[in-house]
Amino acid sequence: MKFILAAIFSLVFFTARSQAYITKDIKSFGASGDGESNDQAAFEKAADYFNKRGGNGKLIISRGTYIVGEQAFTKGVQNKPA
């Protein structure tokens, strides 16, 4: 039983350590942060990327205004979210 636990621990420990910790900026996934473009796809790409890595890393969201998600507009008011 101890051998099995040691083998499982080793497998988990060395598998988790095989990927280096990485830091990436959201703009490397295609976000613009200009306050005009919808950056939803970039955030989804970043989430997929880090999920595949088992969360091993850090996402930097650099200074900017990010629009994420579906935007609703009020009738008669252009370029103003509801």
SEMAR-535371 format. One line per field, with one value per residue (C-alpha): x, y, z. Coordinates in Angstrom, 3 decimals, always signed. Example, Ala and Ser with C-alpha at 12.3 -4.5 7.8 and 13.67 -1.06 7.14 Angstrom:
BEGIN
X: (+12.300  +13.670)
Y: (-4.500  -1.060)
Z: (+7.800  +7.140)
This chain:
BEGIN
X: (+0.000  +2.834  +4.447  +1.252  +0.901  +4.554  +4.132  +1.007  +2.694  +5.759  +3.640  +1.584  +4.589  +6.808  +3.975  +2.990  +6.626  +7.222  +5.634  +7.444  +5.489  +4.683  +3.500  +1.592  -0.104  -3.716  -2.598  -0.571  -3.929  -5.213  -6.859  -6.565  -7.738  -8.715  -12.228  -13.783  -13.022  -14.674  -11.889  -14.067  -12.280  -8.862  -10.021  -11.489  -8.205  -6.285  -8.629  -8.291  -4.515  -4.109  -6.732  -4.772  -1.699  -3.576  -3.567  +0.235  +1.005  -0.150  -2.203  -1.269  -4.019  -2.119  -3.503  -6.424  -10.187  -11.395  -14.854  -15.842  -19.101  -22.127  -22.812  -26.363  -27.090  -29.942  -32.105  -31.195  -27.914  -24.902  -21.824  -23.215  -23.779  -27.234)
Y: (+0.000  +2.406  +1.622  +2.524  +5.808  +6.662  +5.871  +8.027  +10.898  +10.694  +10.606  +13.626  +15.592  +15.057  +15.518  +18.837  +19.970  +19.088  +22.336  +25.501  +28.274  +30.856  +34.464  +35.767  +39.067  +39.069  +41.034  +38.017  +36.272  +39.049  +41.489  +45.162  +46.858  +49.933  +50.250  +49.816  +46.242  +43.233  +41.235  +38.247  +35.845  +36.738  +36.030  +32.702  +31.777  +32.669  +30.601  +27.610  +27.961  +28.042  +25.326  +22.995  +23.732  +22.844  +26.466  +26.517  +30.176  +33.747  +35.926  +39.599  +42.012  +45.096  +48.597  +49.267  +49.132  +45.666  +44.966  +41.392  +39.654  +40.591  +44.302  +45.641  +49.052  +51.414  +52.334  +55.757  +56.032  +55.063  +53.463  +53.607  +50.352  +50.016)
Z: (+0.000  +0.829  -2.511  -4.373  -2.486  -3.146  -6.848  -7.118  -5.266  -7.521  -10.649  -9.601  -8.322  -11.360  -13.866  -12.282  -12.234  -15.886  -17.100  -16.163  -14.464  -17.122  -17.094  -20.116  -20.860  -22.059  -25.118  -26.269  -26.751  -29.020  -26.594  -27.494  -24.292  -26.269  -24.842  -28.289  -29.341  -27.705  -26.057  -25.087  -27.467  -26.045  -22.488  -23.626  -25.344  -22.183  -20.012  -22.352  -22.422  -18.641  -18.079  -20.364  -18.258  -15.094  -13.961  -13.885  -14.561  -14.201  -16.552  -16.542  -17.505  -18.525  -18.229  -20.548  -20.898  -21.831  -23.179  -22.437  -23.285  -25.307  -25.297  -25.148  -26.636  -25.853  -28.821  -30.173  -28.278  -30.343  -28.795  -25.268  -23.360  -21.839)
